[in-house]
């Protein structure tokens, strides 16, 4: 006995897998950019939505895979598969939103999550309650697990690589990157169905049940996941549109020939960022807020290595372009309420609220290095820079801006 696929449901499952992959890449950016409670909230929300989307893809796939017998799904088993999908995607987002992983660690993570994705699929087949028990072609089972590894490896790697920036180019890159990820997930499920071998006299234990409460519950869970993904997609596109508009306005301000006199005292004329004076003002405001809330904050310093040599070899115009590009990348990285400044020369400062401890600040410092370390292209010229990043925590490392700056400089020298 063999099954056939309903084309319209297969297409719907593919679209849903695409949405889940795109959501994973978008949420990974939020996980990486958030801190403390906000980061954990994004992790949980992302796991519920994207993991639920993957499970809904499997549920639709089960309905698309039509056998010549009536089939009823075992609801507790399907809910177990839902929980498993959420756990797997929590791990995916935790890895993709964390510090940049090496190839070996990424491969190990992909292997673990790929096995988890395969477990979600085979739990769904078990939920069909087929008697006699389904047998499997182990070569196709291995192929489906390999596709699961590829799906998770692609998702983890691309989500990590594309998690910075909200420009139109990055949005299009994520949309395109979600296609092979969704195809690999579809491959996992398709090969898994083909691996299943049904006896000629097979039947489903629950097919004769008249109570429709269980299937209705599964449909409700799938509908909630799909609706959540659609809402998330809309919010992501709206946020990208807002960020692109702000970047355009910011670029326009940078191209002004003359800086308005009322901004000279507080803005760096080259990058449009806060200068040292405005940094001190923002520090005072954040210190007052910290006293009221009891929460600390961090001051990070990032220096561009060998900037004088870059200026000397490529010219001051390219040096200015490098500083402008670095300023825009850092401005896109921080949250509303944080401050990015250029106190002097090739030095940038980030004043970041709600940073709880040294470990959290260190992770942010790694992210700053990653963002600034990406290659820059100016016409046909490719420029690669490296940075040294140090940080100080208020009030642990100092209670005024100069003390924290000195601490961050000293720590930067030690990196």
Beta strands, then each sheet from edge to edge (+ up, - down):
strand 1: 4-5
strand 2: 65-66
strand 3: 130-131
strand 4: 135-136
strand 5: 196-197
strand 6: 203-204
strand 7: 297-304
strand 8: 339-344
strand 9: 347-353
strand 10: 376-378
strand 11: 381-383
strand 12: 387-394
sheet 1: 1+ 2-
sheet 2: 3+ 6-
sheet 3: 4+ 5-
sheet 4: 8+ 9- 7+ 12-
sheet 5: 10+ 11-
end
